[in-house]
Amino acid sequence: MTRSVLLAAGVFACVVGLEMLLVDSAVLLPIDGKGPAKTFSAPDWAPWTLISVGAVSILHFGNIKGFSAGSSAAHVGRHY
């Protein structure tokens, strides 16, 4: 469970970081249509930070030891 959440968070961070690199600003409109529209512009450091944190999370996902497909509860904790 922890591994899959870590992988999903890493992929999400990388995708959002790449989107921030490609899009300069976004206009946020209110749901009800009343009120002014707000413009969101990410700081220059945000895309690279998200991409690097996502990449580290994805790499860490590969290093977490988990149960293999053929393992059973009797072998957990034993080192051969």
C-alpha positions in Angstrom: 0.0 0.0 0.0 2.8 2.4 0.9 4.7 1.6 -2.2 1.7 2.3 -4.5 0.9 5.6 -2.8 4.6 6.7 -3.1 4.6 5.8 -6.8 1.4 7.7 -7.4 2.6 10.8 -5.6 5.8 10.8 -7.5 4.1 10.4 -10.9 1.6 13.1 -9.9 4.4 15.5 -8.8 6.3 14.9 -12.1 3.2 15.5 -14.3 2.2 18.7 -12.4 5.8 20.0 -12.6 6.0 19.3 -16.4 2.6 21.1 -16.8 4.0 24.1 -14.9 6.9 24.2 -17.3 4.7 24.3 -20.3 2.0 26.7 -19.1 2.9 30.2 -18.0 -0.3 31.1 -16.2 -3.8 29.8 -15.6 -7.1 31.8 -15.2 -9.3 30.4 -12.4 -13.0 31.1 -12.9 -15.5 30.9 -10.1 -17.9 27.9 -10.2 -21.1 30.0 -10.0 -19.9 32.5 -12.6 -20.1 35.4 -10.3 -17.1 37.4 -9.2 -13.8 38.2 -10.8 -11.5 35.7 -12.4 -8.1 35.1 -10.7 -4.8 34.5 -12.5 -2.4 31.9 -11.1 1.2 32.0 -12.0 3.7 29.6 -10.5 7.1 30.8 -9.2 10.1 29.9 -11.3 11.4 27.3 -8.8 8.1 25.4 -8.5 8.3 23.2 -11.7 11.8 22.0 -11.1 11.2 21.3 -7.4 8.1 19.2 -8.2 9.9 17.3 -11.0 12.9 16.5 -8.7 10.8 15.5 -5.7 8.7 13.3 -8.0 11.7 11.7 -9.5 13.3 11.0 -6.1 10.0 9.5 -4.9 9.8 7.2 -8.0 13.4 6.1 -7.5 12.7 5.5 -3.8 9.7 3.4 -4.8 12.1 0.9 -6.5 14.2 0.6 -3.4 11.5 -0.1 -0.8 11.5 -3.8 0.1 8.1 -5.3 0.0 6.5 -8.7 -0.3 7.3 -10.6 -3.5 4.6 -12.6 -5.3 5.8 -15.9 -3.9 6.4 -14.9 -0.3 4.3 -16.2 2.5 3.8 -15.0 6.1 6.1 -17.8 7.4 9.1 -16.4 5.6 8.6 -12.7 6.7 11.5 -11.5 8.8 13.8 -14.5 8.0 17.1 -13.8 6.2 18.6 -16.7 4.5 
